[in-house]
Amino acid sequence: MEQQKISGLQIFYVLVGFEFGTAIILGVGAGAKQDAWLAIMISMLSSLILMGVFTQLSLFYPNDTLVSMLPKIIGKYLSYPVMIIYIFHFIYSAARACRDFGELITSTILVQTPVLVVIGSFMLLIIYCLRGGVETLGRMGEMVFPIYFISMIVIWILLLSMEDFNFKNLSPVMGNGVKPILKETFPGIINFPFGESIIIMMFFPFLKNKRIIRKVGMSVILVGGLLLTLNSIFVLSVLGPEIYGKDWFPFLTATRMVSIADFLERFDALIILMMVAGVFFKVGGWTFGAVIGISQLLKLNQTKSVVLALGTIITPLSLLIATDFGEHLEIGLDYFVPYFHVPLQIIFPILLLGIAFIRKKFNFDNSST
């Protein structure tokens, strides 16, 4: 897998799909009510700085992933526990995304199917793809993302044609003040989904043209953020801020309301297909990062056995992390984001960049720039 290369466009497709993942289905920014779209926009702009940190680290160490550059920045012995923590972060995040997917599927179209069967079958697909290497994942992005994007545009047009669609649901802008918006922005949206793009550092060493690292990273944040902002505007305009904030899957709920001449209905199947595609890249991205991290930590020459092992771990872990979906969301928002995402996706990368800058400035290491 380490010898394979993918293009900047392939990484862009995979990472934008990764960024959408579960975020487009869940009510991101719901605490800001009608200003949820504004909270997403502010988070996107703030995350450009964060992506600047990720890309600069990768430019300092263009042939290293986040995991393999740690010993070069903070030393061999200090790096080991940090590498293990990041690998655990990738594995746990993959399990959380699987749980989101399983709960949506079993509560909508496969209500009689055990969630274990749904998640297990999905992980088999992920394992099959990743055993083919990063090039296979990149080609999946090229094939699936355009269909994903067109489906989203179609749904937006359908929502726009509804009688219940009303831009007045977005007013008054900042009617509750700035505080709810900032509270949703940090530590919430800036970490989920934008901060999770730290996984891009596990892909950059496989990029054919290293000179476009920053361009690819910034494009992922900008395009993903703008599409999420537009999506929240459309969903809020249909449901209003109260339903948007209380519903677990507001995008799905809004789409289910679409009815053309009482004949064309049940477009929620299109949402389910989008969810499958988005979570495929989400789980695939996290799992890929964990696979590469473990292989580099243990200095393995092949990764296929690691892919298979992680697939068997992530499936039961996704069921063990919470007893029900409500608890699952509570753990994610109240504990995982502030206590894991903030240090691992914001604080520590900034510290790493500072140390790496000093090393490069004063020639404290011999790694290539």
PyMOL commands that set and color helices and strands:
alter all, ss='L'
color gray80, all
select helices_A, chain A and resi 8-20+30-60+66-74+76-108+115-130+134-160+167-170+179-191+194-202+204-206+210-239+241-246+250-256+268-298+304-320+325-361
alter helices_A, ss='H'
color red, helices_A
deselect
rebuild
show_as cartoon
